[in-house]
Structures are given as C-alpha cells and as structure tokens.
C-alpha cells in the first residue's frame, strides 16, 4: 500500500537536498576553484534576495518559472551552469 504523505515528504526532501548541493557548488567553485567571487560572504537574507556577483540565466528562456517564494516550477527544477572568463 502506498503512503502518499511519505512520498510527498521524500520528494520535498530530495528537492531541497538538490538545492543545497547547487548552492554549495556555486560557493565552492566561485571561491575555491575559479575564484571569481573570492570575498563573497552572503548572509541568508542576501541569498534569499538573490544578491549574487554573477550572471544568471533568465528563467523564461529555459521554460522555468520562479514563484514569489523563489521556488522553481516545475518543483524538481534545479540547475547550474558555470562559465568562466580569465578576467
């Protein structure tokens, strides 16, 4: 027998884990590997306000919607694209 509540919780946990991994990779790559944001130390408020020092793709161009609470639709959408220039 399927438990719908457990299924929803597991899906949400997976989505949030993916988001945390993407944010970790952004910080690690930007501060350790390519060092294009070496002094960026964003607070939780800054992260939620999207105060990054890089260029982000326009969500409409890749057919992903961002809600008022900054969630992406479809809910399983998590992405990262890293392009670096020597300067």
C-alpha positions, -999 to 999 in steps of 0.1 A, spaced: 0 0 0 13 34 -10 17 62 16 11 95 -2 23 116 27 57 98 29 60 101 -9 55 139 -8 79 143 21 106 122 4 102 142 -28 104 176 -10 135 163 9 151 153 -24 143 187 -40 158 207 -10 189 185 -9 194 192 -46 191 229 -40 216 228 -11 240 209 -33 237 235 -61 243 264 -37 273 246 -22 288 240 -56 282 277 -65 301 288 -34 329 262 -38 335 269 -75 333 306 -71 356 308 -40 379 279 -43 383 266 -79 379 296 -102 380 323 -75 357 348 -93 339 358 -61 367 353 -35 353 377 -9 316 369 -14 302 360 20 264 362 16 240 361 46 209 341 44 189 373 37 213 381 8 209 346 -6 172 348 -5 173 383 -21 195 369 -49 224 392 -44 250 372 -63 281 386 -82 275 367 -114 251 364 -143 220 342 -140 200 329 -169 165 344 -175 141 318 -162 116 323 -190 143 315 -216 147 280 -202 110 274 -195 113 275 -158 91 298 -137 102 313 -104 75 318 -78 72 347 -54 88 325 -27 117 318 -51 107 282 -58 112 270 -93 84 254 -113 84 225 -121 93 218 -85 121 194 -94 139 220 -114 174 227 -101 202 239 -124 237 252 -125 257 264 -155 292 277 -148 311 297 -175 343 314 -165 364 340 -183 401 346 -173 393 382 -164 
